[in-house]
Amino acid sequence: MDKVEFTKIIKEIVSQSAIEGTLENLYDPPGRNPDQQLKEQSEWFKALDPNDREMVSKVISEAVHESVFGFLCVLDGVRTISDAGESNDLNLSIGNVRLNETSGELLHDIYKNV
């Protein structure tokens, strides 16, 4: 698996699943007795006109993509999670292949383009 393949999988399995799952929960909260907050969110969402529901869907999609993008920035070492002055040196590998090498295109850049 290379960087591009990994990033495509992340986009499909993580991003798209989160977007679809969130929207499914808004349309039809899961379980026999869904959480009250989720029921209230669902009622509010379903009361919106179709244009507003579409806008909420776009906001959810953007939030998910920005979250994954930010996480990939951390893996790439361009967004720090360490105290001031310290650097991240995270290694993401599958087998012997390091996916977040600093040479070549970075994961967060690939994510924006797949």
Biopython code that builds the backbone (N, CA, C, O; Angstrom):
import numpy as np
from Bio.PDB.StructureBuilder import StructureBuilder

atoms = [
    (1, "MET", "N", (0.851, -1.174, 0.000)),
    (1, "MET", "CA", (0.000, 0.000, 0.000)),
    (1, "MET", "C", (0.895, 1.235, 0.000)),
    (1, "MET", "O", (1.875, 1.304, 0.743)),
    (2, "ASP", "N", (0.550, 2.206, -0.839)),
    (2, "ASP", "CA", (1.317, 3.445, -0.870)),
    (2, "ASP", "C", (0.490, 4.587, -0.277)),
    (2, "ASP", "O", (-0.636, 4.379, 0.175)),
    (3, "LYS", "N", (1.066, 5.802, -0.285)),
    (3, "LYS", "CA", (0.409, 6.969, 0.305)),
    (3, "LYS", "C", (-0.949, 7.256, -0.325)),
    (3, "LYS", "O", (-1.920, 7.541, 0.377)),
    (4, "VAL", "N", (-1.012, 7.182, -1.631)),
    (4, "VAL", "CA", (-2.255, 7.511, -2.333)),
    (4, "VAL", "C", (-3.341, 6.493, -2.003)),
    (4, "VAL", "O", (-4.478, 6.863, -1.710)),
    (5, "GLU", "N", (-2.992, 5.223, -2.051)),
    (5, "GLU", "CA", (-3.965, 4.173, -1.738)),
    (5, "GLU", "C", (-4.461, 4.311, -0.296)),
    (5, "GLU", "O", (-5.658, 4.199, -0.034)),
    (6, "PHE", "N", (-3.535, 4.555, 0.634)),
    (6, "PHE", "CA", (-3.897, 4.742, 2.041)),
    (6, "PHE", "C", (-4.870, 5.910, 2.194)),
    (6, "PHE", "O", (-5.877, 5.803, 2.893)),
    (7, "THR", "N", (-4.563, 7.011, 1.541)),
    (7, "THR", "CA", (-5.390, 8.211, 1.655)),
    (7, "THR", "C", (-6.771, 7.995, 1.056)),
    (7, "THR", "O", (-7.763, 8.475, 1.605)),
    (8, "LYS", "N", (-6.850, 7.283, -0.057)),
    (8, "LYS", "CA", (-8.159, 6.967, -0.648)),
    (8, "LYS", "C", (-8.993, 6.120, 0.308)),
    (8, "LYS", "O", (-10.196, 6.336, 0.454)),
    (9, "ILE", "N", (-8.349, 5.161, 0.952)),
    (9, "ILE", "CA", (-9.054, 4.302, 1.906)),
    (9, "ILE", "C", (-9.548, 5.122, 3.096)),
    (9, "ILE", "O", (-10.678, 4.941, 3.549)),
    (10, "ILE", "N", (-8.705, 6.021, 3.600)),
    (10, "ILE", "CA", (-9.105, 6.885, 4.718)),
    (10, "ILE", "C", (-10.302, 7.734, 4.322)),
    (10, "ILE", "O", (-11.240, 7.894, 5.104)),
    (11, "LYS", "N", (-10.274, 8.274, 3.117)),
    (11, "LYS", "CA", (-11.383, 9.123, 2.670)),
    (11, "LYS", "C", (-12.683, 8.324, 2.603)),
    (11, "LYS", "O", (-13.744, 8.816, 2.988)),
    (12, "GLU", "N", (-12.594, 7.105, 2.117)),
    (12, "GLU", "CA", (-13.799, 6.279, 1.981)),
    (12, "GLU", "C", (-14.266, 5.714, 3.320)),
    (12, "GLU", "O", (-15.434, 5.862, 3.682)),
    (13, "ILE", "N", (-13.371, 5.076, 4.048)),
    (13, "ILE", "CA", (-13.737, 4.345, 5.256)),
    (13, "ILE", "C", (-13.970, 5.269, 6.451)),
    (13, "ILE", "O", (-14.846, 5.009, 7.275)),
    (14, "VAL", "N", (-13.196, 6.339, 6.546)),
    (14, "VAL", "CA", (-13.336, 7.243, 7.689)),
    (14, "VAL", "C", (-14.258, 8.411, 7.351)),
    (14, "VAL", "O", (-15.292, 8.599, 7.992)),
    (15, "SER", "N", (-13.881, 9.193, 6.346)),
    (15, "SER", "CA", (-14.625, 10.423, 6.047)),
    (15, "SER", "C", (-16.041, 10.143, 5.570)),
    (15, "SER", "O", (-17.005, 10.628, 6.164)),
    (16, "GLN", "N", (-16.171, 9.375, 4.517)),
    (16, "GLN", "CA", (-17.503, 9.127, 3.953)),
    (16, "GLN", "C", (-18.406, 8.408, 4.949)),
    (16, "GLN", "O", (-19.598, 8.704, 5.032)),
    (17, "SER", "N", (-17.847, 7.470, 5.702)),
    (17, "SER", "CA", (-18.640, 6.758, 6.706)),
    (17, "SER", "C", (-19.133, 7.708, 7.791)),
    (17, "SER", "O", (-20.275, 7.598, 8.238)),
    (18, "ALA", "N", (-18.282, 8.639, 8.218)),
    (18, "ALA", "CA", (-18.683, 9.600, 9.248)),
    (18, "ALA", "C", (-19.786, 10.520, 8.743)),
    (18, "ALA", "O", (-20.746, 10.798, 9.462)),
    (19, "ILE", "N", (-19.650, 10.986, 7.518)),
    (19, "ILE", "CA", (-20.668, 11.864, 6.934)),
    (19, "ILE", "C", (-21.992, 11.121, 6.811)),
    (19, "ILE", "O", (-23.031, 11.601, 7.265)),
    (20, "GLU", "N", (-21.944, 9.952, 6.196)),
    (20, "GLU", "CA", (-23.169, 9.167, 5.989)),
    (20, "GLU", "C", (-23.802, 8.760, 7.316)),
    (20, "GLU", "O", (-25.022, 8.826, 7.469)),
    (21, "GLY", "N", (-22.983, 8.341, 8.269)),
    (21, "GLY", "CA", (-23.504, 7.929, 9.569)),
    (21, "GLY", "C", (-24.158, 9.077, 10.320)),
    (21, "GLY", "O", (-25.202, 8.900, 10.949)),
    (22, "THR", "N", (-23.549, 10.246, 10.256)),
    (22, "THR", "CA", (-24.120, 11.416, 10.923)),
    (22, "THR", "C", (-25.464, 11.780, 10.312)),
    (22, "THR", "O", (-26.427, 12.053, 11.028)),
    (23, "LEU", "N", (-25.523, 11.783, 8.987)),
    (23, "LEU", "CA", (-26.787, 12.115, 8.320)),
    (23, "LEU", "C", (-27.857, 11.058, 8.586)),
    (23, "LEU", "O", (-29.022, 11.395, 8.799)),
    (24, "GLU", "N", (-27.471, 9.790, 8.576)),
    (24, "GLU", "CA", (-28.431, 8.725, 8.894)),
    (24, "GLU", "C", (-28.994, 8.903, 10.302)),
    (24, "GLU", "O", (-30.188, 8.704, 10.530)),
    (25, "ASN", "N", (-28.126, 9.281, 11.247)),
    (25, "ASN", "CA", (-28.585, 9.501, 12.620)),
    (25, "ASN", "C", (-29.548, 10.675, 12.711)),
    (25, "ASN", "O", (-30.474, 10.661, 13.522)),
    (26, "LEU", "N", (-29.334, 11.693, 11.879)),
    (26, "LEU", "CA", (-30.243, 12.839, 11.886)),
    (26, "LEU", "C", (-31.605, 12.473, 11.301)),
    (26, "LEU", "O", (-32.640, 12.917, 11.797)),
    (27, "TYR", "N", (-31.595, 11.677, 10.266)),
    (27, "TYR", "CA", (-32.861, 11.273, 9.654)),
    (27, "TYR", "C", (-33.601, 10.231, 10.491)),
    (27, "TYR", "O", (-34.830, 10.233, 10.560)),
    (28, "ASP", "N", (-32.836, 9.342, 11.124)),
    (28, "ASP", "CA", (-33.458, 8.235, 11.857)),
    (28, "ASP", "C", (-32.530, 7.802, 12.996)),
    (28, "ASP", "O", (-31.697, 6.916, 12.804)),
    (29, "PRO", "N", (-32.661, 8.414, 14.179)),
    (29, "PRO", "CA", (-31.776, 8.062, 15.291)),
    (29, "PRO", "C", (-31.813, 6.559, 15.574)),
    (29, "PRO", "O", (-32.889, 5.961, 15.612)),
    (30, "PRO", "N", (-30.643, 5.949, 15.773)),
    (30, "PRO", "CA", (-30.580, 4.499, 15.954)),
    (30, "PRO", "C", (-30.990, 4.058, 17.355)),
    (30, "PRO", "O", (-30.940, 4.829, 18.313)),
    (31, "GLY", "N", (-31.387, 2.822, 17.441)),
    (31, "GLY", "CA", (-31.685, 2.202, 18.729)),
    (31, "GLY", "C", (-33.146, 2.291, 19.110)),
    (31, "GLY", "O", (-33.921, 3.054, 18.534)),
    (32, "ARG", "N", (-33.495, 1.495, 20.088)),
    (32, "ARG", "CA", (-34.883, 1.481, 20.574)),
    (32, "ARG", "C", (-35.220, 2.738, 21.353)),
    (32, "ARG", "O", (-36.345, 3.237, 21.302)),
    (33, "ASN", "N", (-34.241, 3.237, 22.067)),
    (33, "ASN", "CA", (-34.443, 4.440, 22.874)),
    (33, "ASN", "C", (-33.255, 5.372, 22.654)),
    (33, "ASN", "O", (-32.356, 5.433, 23.493)),
    (34, "PRO", "N", (-33.240, 6.102, 21.527)),
    (34, "PRO", "CA", (-32.100, 6.966, 21.219)),
    (34, "PRO", "C", (-31.901, 8.047, 22.285)),
    (34, "PRO", "O", (-32.836, 8.435, 22.986)),
    (35, "ASP", "N", (-30.680, 8.510, 22.381)),
    (35, "ASP", "CA", (-30.324, 9.599, 23.275)),
    (35, "ASP", "C", (-31.233, 10.805, 23.007)),
    (35, "ASP", "O", (-31.533, 11.120, 21.856)),
    (36, "GLN", "N", (-31.660, 11.462, 24.064)),
    (36, "GLN", "CA", (-32.580, 12.597, 23.940)),
    (36, "GLN", "C", (-32.001, 13.696, 23.046)),
    (36, "GLN", "O", (-32.717, 14.275, 22.229)),
    (37, "GLN", "N", (-30.723, 13.978, 23.201)),
    (37, "GLN", "CA", (-30.102, 15.022, 22.381)),
    (37, "GLN", "C", (-30.171, 14.659, 20.901)),
    (37, "GLN", "O", (-30.454, 15.515, 20.062)),
    (38, "LEU", "N", (-29.916, 13.412, 20.584)),
    (38, "LEU", "CA", (-29.987, 12.974, 19.190)),
    (38, "LEU", "C", (-31.422, 13.061, 18.665)),
    (38, "LEU", "O", (-31.639, 13.430, 17.511)),
    (39, "LYS", "N", (-32.397, 12.723, 19.505)),
    (39, "LYS", "CA", (-33.797, 12.850, 19.085)),
    (39, "LYS", "C", (-34.148, 14.307, 18.798)),
    (39, "LYS", "O", (-34.828, 14.606, 17.816)),
    (40, "GLU", "N", (-33.684, 15.209, 19.655)),
    (40, "GLU", "CA", (-33.952, 16.637, 19.445)),
    (40, "GLU", "C", (-33.277, 17.143, 18.173)),
    (40, "GLU", "O", (-33.870, 17.906, 17.410)),
    (41, "GLN", "N", (-32.036, 16.714, 17.948)),
    (41, "GLN", "CA", (-31.335, 17.112, 16.724)),
    (41, "GLN", "C", (-32.067, 16.598, 15.498)),
    (41, "GLN", "O", (-32.194, 17.307, 14.499)),
    (42, "SER", "N", (-32.544, 15.376, 15.572)),
    (42, "SER", "CA", (-33.267, 14.782, 14.453)),
    (42, "SER", "C", (-34.557, 15.543, 14.165)),
    (42, "SER", "O", (-34.861, 15.843, 13.011)),
    (43, "GLU", "N", (-35.304, 15.850, 15.204)),
    (43, "GLU", "CA", (-36.550, 16.595, 15.022)),
    (43, "GLU", "C", (-36.280, 17.960, 14.396)),
    (43, "GLU", "O", (-36.995, 18.387, 13.489)),
    (44, "TRP", "N", (-35.247, 18.639, 14.884)),
    (44, "TRP", "CA", (-34.876, 19.948, 14.340)),
    (44, "TRP", "C", (-34.484, 19.819, 12.867)),
    (44, "TRP", "O", (-34.949, 20.582, 12.021)),
    (45, "PHE", "N", (-33.624, 18.843, 12.575)),
    (45, "PHE", "CA", (-33.128, 18.657, 11.214)),
    (45, "PHE", "C", (-34.269, 18.356, 10.248)),
    (45, "PHE", "O", (-34.344, 18.940, 9.167)),
    (46, "LYS", "N", (-35.148, 17.453, 10.635)),
    (46, "LYS", "CA", (-36.249, 17.065, 9.750)),
    (46, "LYS", "C", (-37.271, 18.186, 9.566)),
    (46, "LYS", "O", (-38.034, 18.175, 8.600)),
    (47, "ALA", "N", (-37.290, 19.153, 10.486)),
    (47, "ALA", "CA", (-38.207, 20.288, 10.354)),
    (47, "ALA", "C", (-37.669, 21.358, 9.399)),
    (47, "ALA", "O", (-38.408, 22.250, 8.983)),
    (48, "LEU", "N", (-36.386, 21.265, 9.056)),
    (48, "LEU", "CA", (-35.797, 22.242, 8.134)),
    (48, "LEU", "C", (-36.358, 22.047, 6.735)),
    (48, "LEU", "O", (-36.785, 20.954, 6.364)),
    (49, "ASP", "N", (-36.346, 23.130, 5.967)),
    (49, "ASP", "CA", (-36.753, 22.964, 4.568)),
    (49, "ASP", "C", (-35.616, 22.260, 3.827)),
    (49, "ASP", "O", (-34.484, 22.251, 4.311)),
    (50, "PRO", "N", (-35.892, 21.676, 2.673)),
    (50, "PRO", "CA", (-34.881, 20.886, 1.954)),
    (50, "PRO", "C", (-33.577, 21.641, 1.676)),
    (50, "PRO", "O", (-32.501, 21.047, 1.750)),
    (51, "ASN", "N", (-33.652, 22.922, 1.361)),
    (51, "ASN", "CA", (-32.427, 23.695, 1.110)),
    (51, "ASN", "C", (-31.574, 23.809, 2.364)),
    (51, "ASN", "O", (-30.349, 23.706, 2.298)),
    (52, "ASP", "N", (-32.216, 24.019, 3.500)),
    (52, "ASP", "CA", (-31.471, 24.109, 4.753)),
    (52, "ASP", "C", (-30.882, 22.753, 5.154)),
    (52, "ASP", "O", (-29.769, 22.693, 5.675)),
    (53, "ARG", "N", (-31.617, 21.672, 4.916)),
    (53, "ARG", "CA", (-31.065, 20.331, 5.197)),
    (53, "ARG", "C", (-29.836, 20.075, 4.328)),
    (53, "ARG", "O", (-28.853, 19.496, 4.790)),
    (54, "GLU", "N", (-29.894, 20.505, 3.076)),
    (54, "GLU", "CA", (-28.746, 20.346, 2.175)),
    (54, "GLU", "C", (-27.554, 21.155, 2.686)),
    (54, "GLU", "O", (-26.415, 20.692, 2.620)),
    (55, "MET", "N", (-27.812, 22.355, 3.194)),
    (55, "MET", "CA", (-26.727, 23.183, 3.731)),
    (55, "MET", "C", (-26.110, 22.528, 4.966)),
    (55, "MET", "O", (-24.888, 22.524, 5.114)),
    (56, "VAL", "N", (-26.930, 21.982, 5.844)),
    (56, "VAL", "CA", (-26.420, 21.275, 7.022)),
    (56, "VAL", "C", (-25.571, 20.082, 6.581)),
    (56, "VAL", "O", (-24.522, 19.819, 7.169)),
    (57, "SER", "N", (-26.011, 19.369, 5.565)),
    (57, "SER", "CA", (-25.243, 18.230, 5.039)),
    (57, "SER", "C", (-23.875, 18.680, 4.547)),
    (57, "SER", "O", (-22.874, 18.001, 4.776)),
    (58, "LYS", "N", (-23.833, 19.810, 3.879)),
    (58, "LYS", "CA", (-22.556, 20.344, 3.388)),
    (58, "LYS", "C", (-21.645, 20.750, 4.542)),
    (58, "LYS", "O", (-20.435, 20.530, 4.484)),
    (59, "VAL", "N", (-22.215, 21.337, 5.581)),
    (59, "VAL", "CA", (-21.425, 21.727, 6.750)),
    (59, "VAL", "C", (-20.858, 20.484, 7.439)),
    (59, "VAL", "O", (-19.693, 20.474, 7.836)),
    (60, "ILE", "N", (-21.663, 19.451, 7.581)),
    (60, "ILE", "CA", (-21.193, 18.193, 8.173)),
    (60, "ILE", "C", (-20.038, 17.635, 7.353)),
    (60, "ILE", "O", (-19.017, 17.230, 7.908)),
    (61, "SER", "N", (-20.197, 17.613, 6.044)),
    (61, "SER", "CA", (-19.158, 17.101, 5.156)),
    (61, "SER", "C", (-17.865, 17.900, 5.309)),
    (61, "SER", "O", (-16.784, 17.323, 5.415)),
    (62, "GLU", "N", (-17.977, 19.207, 5.319)),
    (62, "GLU", "CA", (-16.791, 20.062, 5.460)),
    (62, "GLU", "C", (-16.113, 19.833, 6.806)),
    (62, "GLU", "O", (-14.886, 19.763, 6.873)),
    (63, "ALA", "N", (-16.891, 19.715, 7.873)),
    (63, "ALA", "CA", (-16.316, 19.497, 9.201)),
    (63, "ALA", "C", (-15.561, 18.172, 9.269)),
    (63, "ALA", "O", (-14.472, 18.101, 9.837)),
    (64, "VAL", "N", (-16.138, 17.135, 8.695)),
    (64, "VAL", "CA", (-15.470, 15.829, 8.685)),
    (64, "VAL", "C", (-14.168, 15.913, 7.901)),
    (64, "VAL", "O", (-13.127, 15.450, 8.368)),
    (65, "HIS", "N", (-14.224, 16.502, 6.713)),
    (65, "HIS", "CA", (-13.015, 16.589, 5.890)),
    (65, "HIS", "C", (-11.933, 17.430, 6.570)),
    (65, "HIS", "O", (-10.753, 17.084, 6.506)),
    (66, "GLU", "N", (-12.320, 18.524, 7.216)),
    (66, "GLU", "CA", (-11.333, 19.348, 7.921)),
    (66, "GLU", "C", (-10.714, 18.595, 9.092)),
    (66, "GLU", "O", (-9.522, 18.744, 9.365)),
    (67, "SER", "N", (-11.506, 17.794, 9.781)),
    (67, "SER", "CA", (-10.979, 16.999, 10.896)),
    (67, "SER", "C", (-9.959, 15.974, 10.418)),
    (67, "SER", "O", (-8.878, 15.850, 10.993)),
    (68, "VAL", "N", (-10.304, 15.246, 9.370)),
    (68, "VAL", "CA", (-9.380, 14.238, 8.832)),
    (68, "VAL", "C", (-8.138, 14.922, 8.272)),
    (68, "VAL", "O", (-7.021, 14.449, 8.482)),
    (69, "PHE", "N", (-8.324, 16.027, 7.562)),
    (69, "PHE", "CA", (-7.196, 16.792, 7.025)),
    (69, "PHE", "C", (-6.258, 17.212, 8.161)),
    (69, "PHE", "O", (-5.041, 17.069, 8.045)),
    (70, "GLY", "N", (-6.818, 17.726, 9.251)),
    (70, "GLY", "CA", (-6.003, 18.145, 10.389)),
    (70, "GLY", "C", (-5.248, 16.988, 11.013)),
    (70, "GLY", "O", (-4.088, 17.136, 11.396)),
    (71, "PHE", "N", (-5.898, 15.840, 11.119)),
    (71, "PHE", "CA", (-5.229, 14.661, 11.669)),
    (71, "PHE", "C", (-4.076, 14.229, 10.764)),
    (71, "PHE", "O", (-3.005, 13.866, 11.249)),
    (72, "LEU", "N", (-4.297, 14.268, 9.456)),
    (72, "LEU", "CA", (-3.219, 13.918, 8.524)),
    (72, "LEU", "C", (-2.081, 14.932, 8.604)),
    (72, "LEU", "O", (-0.918, 14.563, 8.436)),
    (73, "CYS", "N", (-2.394, 16.203, 8.858)),
    (73, "CYS", "CA", (-1.345, 17.209, 9.069)),
    (73, "CYS", "C", (-0.483, 16.841, 10.273)),
    (73, "CYS", "O", (0.737, 17.009, 10.243)),
    (74, "VAL", "N", (-1.119, 16.340, 11.332)),
    (74, "VAL", "CA", (-0.370, 15.897, 12.508)),
    (74, "VAL", "C", (0.521, 14.719, 12.134)),
    (74, "VAL", "O", (1.698, 14.697, 12.494)),
    (75, "LEU", "N", (-0.026, 13.739, 11.415)),
    (75, "LEU", "CA", (0.783, 12.589, 10.998)),
    (75, "LEU", "C", (1.947, 13.016, 10.115)),
    (75, "LEU", "O", (3.031, 12.437, 10.189)),
    (76, "ASP", "N", (1.724, 14.031, 9.278)),
    (76, "ASP", "CA", (2.779, 14.526, 8.387)),
    (76, "ASP", "C", (3.809, 15.380, 9.124)),
    (76, "ASP", "O", (4.875, 15.665, 8.580)),
    (77, "GLY", "N", (3.502, 15.790, 10.351)),
    (77, "GLY", "CA", (4.433, 16.606, 11.121)),
    (77, "GLY", "C", (4.356, 18.092, 10.827)),
    (77, "GLY", "O", (5.229, 18.848, 11.253)),
    (78, "VAL", "N", (3.331, 18.526, 10.106)),
    (78, "VAL", "CA", (3.206, 19.956, 9.801)),
    (78, "VAL", "C", (2.270, 20.671, 10.773)),
    (78, "VAL", "O", (2.167, 21.898, 10.742)),
    (79, "ARG", "N", (1.599, 19.928, 11.620)),
    (79, "ARG", "CA", (0.779, 20.498, 12.698)),
    (79, "ARG", "C", (1.226, 19.796, 13.970)),
    (79, "ARG", "O", (1.142, 18.573, 14.087)),
    (80, "THR", "N", (1.695, 20.583, 14.907)),
    (80, "THR", "CA", (2.280, 19.995, 16.104)),
    (80, "THR", "C", (1.229, 19.669, 17.163)),
    (80, "THR", "O", (0.216, 20.356, 17.294)),
    (81, "ILE", "N", (1.495, 18.624, 17.898)),
    (81, "ILE", "CA", (0.673, 18.269, 19.052)),
    (81, "ILE", "C", (1.534, 18.288, 20.308)),
    (81, "ILE", "O", (1.079, 17.937, 21.397)),
    (82, "SER", "N", (2.784, 18.704, 20.138)),
    (82, "SER", "CA", (3.735, 18.726, 21.239)),
    (82, "SER", "C", (3.791, 20.119, 21.849)),
    (82, "SER", "O", (3.273, 21.083, 21.284)),
    (83, "ASP", "N", (4.425, 20.207, 23.006)),
    (83, "ASP", "CA", (4.622, 21.505, 23.635)),
    (83, "ASP", "C", (5.503, 22.378, 22.750)),
    (83, "ASP", "O", (6.211, 21.881, 21.874)),
    (84, "ALA", "N", (5.450, 23.667, 22.985)),
    (84, "ALA", "CA", (6.230, 24.625, 22.193)),
    (84, "ALA", "C", (7.698, 24.214, 22.155)),
    (84, "ALA", "O", (8.288, 23.856, 23.174)),
    (85, "GLY", "N", (8.263, 24.273, 20.975)),
    (85, "GLY", "CA", (9.669, 23.948, 20.801)),
    (85, "GLY", "C", (9.946, 22.487, 20.520)),
    (85, "GLY", "O", (11.033, 22.147, 20.053)),
    (86, "GLU", "N", (8.996, 21.621, 20.791)),
    (86, "GLU", "CA", (9.183, 20.203, 20.513)),
    (86, "GLU", "C", (8.593, 19.892, 19.146)),
    (86, "GLU", "O", (7.689, 20.581, 18.673)),
    (87, "SER", "N", (9.110, 18.856, 18.526)),
    (87, "SER", "CA", (8.586, 18.487, 17.209)),
    (87, "SER", "C", (7.909, 17.124, 17.284)),
    (87, "SER", "O", (8.213, 16.293, 18.139)),
    (88, "ASN", "N", (6.989, 16.933, 16.366)),
    (88, "ASN", "CA", (6.367, 15.616, 16.221)),
    (88, "ASN", "C", (7.316, 14.758, 15.400)),
    (88, "ASN", "O", (7.922, 15.238, 14.442)),
    (89, "ASP", "N", (7.440, 13.544, 15.757)),
    (89, "ASP", "CA", (8.141, 12.601, 14.895)),
    (89, "ASP", "C", (7.348, 11.306, 14.938)),
    (89, "ASP", "O", (7.762, 10.314, 15.538)),
    (90, "LEU", "N", (6.191, 11.348, 14.281)),
    (90, "LEU", "CA", (5.309, 10.195, 14.250)),
    (90, "LEU", "C", (5.610, 9.361, 13.017)),
    (90, "LEU", "O", (5.843, 9.899, 11.934)),
    (91, "ASN", "N", (5.605, 8.073, 13.180)),
    (91, "ASN", "CA", (5.840, 7.177, 12.056)),
    (91, "ASN", "C", (4.599, 6.335, 11.806)),
    (91, "ASN", "O", (4.110, 5.643, 12.699)),
    (92, "LEU", "N", (4.100, 6.406, 10.582)),
    (92, "LEU", "CA", (2.954, 5.608, 10.169)),
    (92, "LEU", "C", (3.451, 4.633, 9.113)),
    (92, "LEU", "O", (3.855, 5.031, 8.020)),
    (93, "SER", "N", (3.416, 3.359, 9.454)),
    (93, "SER", "CA", (3.937, 2.346, 8.539)),
    (93, "SER", "C", (2.941, 1.217, 8.360)),
    (93, "SER", "O", (2.174, 0.880, 9.262)),
    (94, "ILE", "N", (2.976, 0.648, 7.175)),
    (94, "ILE", "CA", (2.273, -0.597, 6.891)),
    (94, "ILE", "C", (3.354, -1.546, 6.397)),
    (94, "ILE", "O", (3.933, -1.352, 5.328)),
    (95, "GLY", "N", (3.614, -2.574, 7.196)),
    (95, "GLY", "CA", (4.738, -3.445, 6.878)),
    (95, "GLY", "C", (6.028, -2.644, 6.953)),
    (95, "GLY", "O", (6.298, -1.981, 7.955)),
    (96, "ASN", "N", (6.811, -2.705, 5.907)),
    (96, "ASN", "CA", (8.068, -1.968, 5.858)),
    (96, "ASN", "C", (7.935, -0.613, 5.181)),
    (96, "ASN", "O", (8.928, 0.097, 5.023)),
    (97, "VAL", "N", (6.729, -0.245, 4.782)),
    (97, "VAL", "CA", (6.517, 0.997, 4.035)),
    (97, "VAL", "C", (6.070, 2.099, 4.988)),
    (97, "VAL", "O", (5.029, 1.992, 5.636)),
    (98, "ARG", "N", (6.873, 3.162, 5.063)),
    (98, "ARG", "CA", (6.489, 4.328, 5.860)),
    (98, "ARG", "C", (5.594, 5.211, 4.996)),
    (98, "ARG", "O", (5.997, 5.659, 3.923)),
    (99, "LEU", "N", (4.384, 5.454, 5.470)),
    (99, "LEU", "CA", (3.404, 6.206, 4.692)),
    (99, "LEU", "C", (3.508, 7.709, 4.887)),
    (99, "LEU", "O", (3.054, 8.471, 4.034)),
    (100, "ASN", "N", (4.093, 8.148, 5.988)),
    (100, "ASN", "CA", (4.183, 9.586, 6.211)),
    (100, "ASN", "C", (5.621, 10.092, 6.129)),
    (100, "ASN", "O", (6.080, 10.856, 6.978)),
    (101, "GLU", "N", (6.310, 9.651, 5.095)),
    (101, "GLU", "CA", (7.646, 10.174, 4.829)),
    (101, "GLU", "C", (7.528, 11.663, 4.552)),
    (101, "GLU", "O", (6.514, 12.132, 4.035)),
    (102, "THR", "N", (8.566, 12.396, 4.899)),
    (102, "THR", "CA", (8.532, 13.832, 4.635)),
    (102, "THR", "C", (8.966, 14.153, 3.212)),
    (102, "THR", "O", (8.796, 15.280, 2.750)),
    (103, "SER", "N", (9.523, 13.172, 2.520)),
    (103, "SER", "CA", (9.886, 13.398, 1.116)),
    (103, "SER", "C", (8.677, 13.082, 0.241)),
    (103, "SER", "O", (7.892, 12.186, 0.550)),
    (104, "GLY", "N", (8.541, 13.805, -0.822)),
    (104, "GLY", "CA", (7.405, 13.584, -1.715)),
    (104, "GLY", "C", (6.154, 14.269, -1.194)),
    (104, "GLY", "O", (6.202, 15.075, -0.266)),
    (105, "GLU", "N", (5.039, 13.928, -1.813)),
    (105, "GLU", "CA", (3.771, 14.551, -1.439)),
    (105, "GLU", "C", (3.322, 14.053, -0.066)),
    (105, "GLU", "O", (3.445, 12.870, 0.251)),
    (106, "LEU", "N", (2.809, 14.962, 0.729)),
    (106, "LEU", "CA", (2.376, 14.634, 2.085)),
    (106, "LEU", "C", (0.932, 14.132, 2.086)),
    (106, "LEU", "O", (0.147, 14.436, 1.188)),
    (107, "LEU", "N", (0.606, 13.357, 3.118)),
    (107, "LEU", "CA", (-0.721, 12.744, 3.201)),
    (107, "LEU", "C", (-1.848, 13.769, 3.140)),
    (107, "LEU", "O", (-2.846, 13.555, 2.452)),
    (108, "HIS", "N", (-1.695, 14.881, 3.856)),
    (108, "HIS", "CA", (-2.780, 15.871, 3.870)),
    (108, "HIS", "C", (-2.982, 16.517, 2.506)),
    (108, "HIS", "O", (-4.104, 16.876, 2.151)),
    (109, "ASP", "N", (-1.905, 16.668, 1.739)),
    (109, "ASP", "CA", (-2.034, 17.205, 0.376)),
    (109, "ASP", "C", (-2.712, 16.193, -0.542)),
    (109, "ASP", "O", (-3.559, 16.553, -1.360)),
    (110, "ILE", "N", (-2.339, 14.943, -0.404)),
    (110, "ILE", "CA", (-2.961, 13.886, -1.212)),
    (110, "ILE", "C", (-4.451, 13.815, -0.900)),
    (110, "ILE", "O", (-5.274, 13.691, -1.806)),
    (111, "TYR", "N", (-4.798, 13.896, 0.393)),
    (111, "TYR", "CA", (-6.205, 13.811, 0.817)),
    (111, "TYR", "C", (-7.061, 14.865, 0.113)),
    (111, "TYR", "O", (-8.185, 14.580, -0.298)),
    (112, "LYS", "N", (-6.536, 16.064, -0.024)),
    (112, "LYS", "CA", (-7.298, 17.142, -0.670)),
    (112, "LYS", "C", (-7.501, 16.878, -2.156)),
    (112, "LYS", "O", (-8.389, 17.467, -2.773)),
    (113, "ASN", "N", (-6.692, 16.004, -2.735)),
    (113, "ASN", "CA", (-6.730, 15.788, -4.186)),
    (113, "ASN", "C", (-7.294, 14.440, -4.622)),
    (113, "ASN", "O", (-7.377, 14.176, -5.822)),
    (114, "VAL", "N", (-7.684, 13.581, -3.679)),
    (114, "VAL", "CA", (-8.261, 12.287, -4.089)),
    (114, "VAL", "C", (-9.768, 12.315, -4.005)),
    (114, "VAL", "O", (-10.422, 11.318, -4.310)),
]
sb = StructureBuilder()
sb.init_structure("model")
sb.init_model(0)
sb.init_chain("A")
sb.init_seg("    ")
for serial, (resi, resn, name, xyz) in enumerate(atoms, 1):
    if name == "N":
        sb.init_residue(resn, " ", resi, " ")
    sb.init_atom(name, np.array(xyz, "f"), 0.0, 1.0, " ", f" {name:<3s}", serial, name[0])
structure = sb.get_structure()
